């Protein structure tokens, strides 16, 4: 079965954010998605989606020509959807996990795809109360998407370290900077993807999995990076959801620049998956305090040093893509700390997870404004 891929030029992009719906007084996740969706105006219906649990919603930008355009949509969506959430007696918050809500307390979204996921995966899916940021970058064609797939997979550990924003799980500090990815790795066909030499190999993999009854189509490949044939993009899925919209935008710019850079050079072929797996483990455990093994240098290199060097290398590409300022904001994460580091500082100061949730709500809120009076009605 062919997996048709129709790409496009220009590295256009789109961003998706999975967000918490929380009760402002208790800080708990609350199943309000149906009420929120029923109130949304028509122009927001395509931009907001259900997820596996009723305490989660996803916002998504349309295809954008530049990172700045995507940022505008993210700010508007956080603002407007946040206002409608407030009208339902709840608030939006953004991080890779909720600090203390229990997965057993969450209600499943009553849709066929989600019912099938729960029936098939049971406890593995029942625990998946996690929140990610996905970035789509359009690429010209089949072979280009495989090259981008391999190169983004190489850089996935650094992208994870920069995005790490899930230190807490069910009321406990896990000791990990990204708890979210360790939970999601229990899914089948999750984690770092196979290293495909060409698009035909990807199609053969999909055929095998479909023929075996493992999945219905390639969208059940829940990898950290994957070709998204239906919309002609390479999709980065490893990022924790970001509390700060500035961080979300910086990581989007870094992703776009990495894809464009990878396709401007001669193809390098499959990536070294075993090494990437080791580096990903270090990123999930230590975040930006990790040291990644560099195969060419035959030594471990501190993650912050790797990030600074990569930003410097990509600046000319970012100028061509008109996202230099956004790319440079990656250095603010390097110097100022990741979301996990900020969450831990809040908890260390107060010892109360409610204060962490309040911080997440407030950190998500600066991009929000009051909805117009007609929307409040």
ABEGO torsion letter per residue (X at the ends): XBBBBBBBBGGBBBBBBBBBBBBAAAGBBBBAAAAAAAABBAAAAAABBBBABAABBBBBBBBBABAAAAAAAAAAAAAAAAAAAAAAGBBBBBBABBAABBAAABBBBBBAAAAAAAAAAEAAAAABBBBBBBBBBBBABAAAAAAAAAAAAAAAAAAAAAABABABBGGBBAGBABAAAAAAAABBGBEBBBBBABAAAAAAAAAAAAAAGABABAAABABABBBBAAAGBBBBAABBBBABAAAAAAAAAAAAAAAAAAAABBBAEBBBAAAAAAAAAAAAAAEAABBBBBAAAGBBBBAAAAAAAAAAAAAAAAAAAGAAAAAAAAAAAAAAEBAAAAAAAAAAAAGBAAAAAAAAAAAAAAABBBBBAAAAX
